[in-house]
């Protein structure tokens, strides 16, 4: 995919000086497309209009699997960005009759406390990896790198290499190290 001036790396992509260790872009602003929208949306994260617009430009939401909790942190700064998370996370209560038929469905937004509980597992995994916690309220998007046409293709490659090396597929120092090494090879930045 070719990149044009609307999609060229800019201050919203950079984490400052090259940081082989990683960064959450703590002081970096969100992608400019996110600045056109404000306020809470009742849509789920992947349904937000700004996410859809960025997908057209080649960005992909960072994977939600806990094994990749660190991925935006180590992804090359020019190929990662974030937008404010103005989505709503829903709790869905489904009622069934005695035959297993749905008799009612009620969806209610999760409260802040419940959202924090969801983040706790992520924070615990990052602590175990020796990484700082993610800044709150962000949705991360990544662009494919190297010869991989999609972020998922690169992750499939990592899973394959991990399997060959006997690395268990879970958020671990070994998977983090492998990911950093493979990214460094692809970006030509040398060993992490």
C-alpha positions in Angstrom: 0.0 0.0 0.0 1.4 3.4 -0.9 1.5 6.1 1.7 0.5 9.7 0.8 0.8 12.9 2.7 -2.4 12.2 4.7 -0.8 9.0 6.0 2.9 10.0 6.2 4.6 9.6 9.6 4.3 12.7 11.7 4.5 13.8 15.3 1.5 11.6 16.2 3.7 8.5 15.2 7.0 9.3 16.8 8.0 8.3 20.3 10.8 10.7 20.2 14.4 9.5 19.7 14.7 5.9 18.6 13.8 3.8 21.6 14.7 0.2 21.0 13.2 -0.7 24.4 9.8 0.6 23.5 7.4 3.3 24.5 3.7 4.0 25.1 4.1 7.4 23.5 3.0 8.9 26.8 3.3 12.5 25.6 2.4 12.0 22.0 -0.9 13.3 20.6 -3.5 11.0 19.0 -3.7 10.5 15.3 -5.1 13.7 13.7 -8.2 11.9 12.3 -9.3 11.3 15.9 -9.3 15.0 16.6 -12.5 15.5 14.5 -14.6 13.6 16.9 -15.2 14.0 20.6 -17.6 12.7 23.2 -18.6 9.2 24.2 -19.9 6.9 21.4 -22.3 4.0 22.0 -20.3 2.0 19.5 -17.8 -0.7 20.3 -14.1 0.1 19.7 -13.8 -1.5 16.2 -17.0 0.2 15.0 -15.9 3.8 15.7 -15.8 5.9 12.6 -12.2 7.0 13.2 -11.1 3.4 13.4 -12.8 2.7 10.1 -11.2 5.7 8.5 -7.8 4.7 9.7 -8.3 1.1 8.4 -8.9 2.5 4.9 -5.5 4.2 5.3 -3.8 0.9 6.2 -4.0 0.9 10.0 -5.2 -2.0 11.9 -6.5 -2.2 15.5 -3.8 -3.8 17.7 -4.7 -7.4 18.6 -6.8 -7.9 21.7 -5.3 -11.2 22.6 -3.5 -10.9 26.0 -0.5 -12.7 24.6 0.2 -9.5 22.6 -0.5 -7.0 25.4 3.0 -5.5 24.8 2.8 -5.2 21.0 2.0 -1.5 20.7 4.8 -0.8 23.1 7.5 -2.5 21.0 6.0 -1.8 17.5 8.1 0.7 15.4 6.9 4.2 16.3 6.4 5.3 12.7 4.0 2.4 12.3 1.9 2.8 15.4 -0.6 5.4 16.5 -3.5 5.7 18.9 -6.8 7.4 19.2 -8.8 8.3 22.3 -11.1 5.4 23.3 -14.5 7.0 23.2 -16.3 3.7 22.7 -18.7 2.0 25.1 -18.0 -1.4 26.5 -21.2 -3.4 27.1 -22.4 -6.0 29.5 -25.0 -8.2 27.9 -27.5 -10.1 30.0 -29.3 -12.8 28.1 -32.4 -14.5 29.6 -33.3 -18.0 28.6 -36.5 -20.0 29.1 -36.5 -23.6 30.4 -35.9 -24.9 26.8 -32.8 -22.7 26.1 -34.7 -20.2 24.0 -33.7 -16.5 24.4 -36.5 -14.6 26.1 -34.8 -11.3 26.5 -31.5 -9.5 26.1 -30.4 -6.4 27.9 -27.2 -4.5 27.2 -25.9 -2.0 29.7 -22.7 0.1 29.6 -19.9 -1.1 31.9 -19.2 1.3 34.7 -15.8 2.8 35.2 -15.0 0.4 38.1 -15.8 -2.5 35.8 -13.6 -1.2 33.1 -10.8 -0.8 35.5 -11.3 -4.5 36.5 -10.9 -5.4 32.9 -7.6 -3.5 32.7 -6.2 -5.2 35.8 -5.2 -8.4 34.0 -3.4 -6.3 31.4 -1.6 -4.4 34.0 -0.6 -7.6 35.8 0.8 -9.0 32.6 2.8 -5.8 31.9 4.2 -5.8 35.4 5.3 -9.4 35.0 7.1 -8.4 31.8 8.8 -5.4 33.5 6.9 -2.9 31.3 5.1 0.2 32.3 1.3 0.3 32.3 -0.5 1.5 29.2 -1.8 5.1 29.3 -5.5 4.8 29.9 -8.2 5.6 27.4 -6.4 4.7 24.2 -7.1 2.5 21.3 -3.9 1.4 19.5 -3.6 0.9 15.8 -0.6 -0.6 13.9 0.5 -0.7 10.3 1.9 -3.8 8.7 5.7 -3.8 8.4 8.2 -5.6 6.2 7.0 -8.1 3.7 3.8 -8.8 5.7 0.6 -7.6 4.2 -1.2 -7.4 7.5 -0.3 -7.3 11.2 -1.9 -10.7 11.6 0.5 -12.2 9.0 3.5 -11.0 11.1 1.9 -12.4 14.2 1.4 -15.8 12.5 5.1 -15.6 11.6 5.9 -15.0 15.3 3.7 -17.9 16.4 5.5 -20.2 14.0 8.9 -19.1 15.1 7.9 -19.4 18.8 6.6 -22.9 18.2 9.9 -23.9 16.5 11.9 -22.6 19.4 9.6 -24.1 22.1 8.3 -20.7 23.3 4.9 -21.0 24.9 2.3 -18.7 23.2 1.5 -16.4 26.1 2.6 -13.0 27.3 6.1 -13.9 28.5 9.6 -12.5 28.6 10.5 -15.1 25.9 7.7 -14.0 23.5 8.5 -10.3 24.2 12.2 -10.9 23.4 11.4 -12.9 20.2 9.0 -10.1 19.1 11.6 -7.4 19.7 14.3 -9.4 17.8 12.0 -10.0 14.8 10.9 -6.4 14.7 14.6 -5.3 14.9 15.4 -7.6 12.0 12.5 -6.3 9.9 13.3 -2.6 10.6 17.0 -2.9 10.3 17.5 -1.4 13.7 19.8 -4.2 14.9 19.5 -6.2 18.1 17.1 -4.8 20.6 
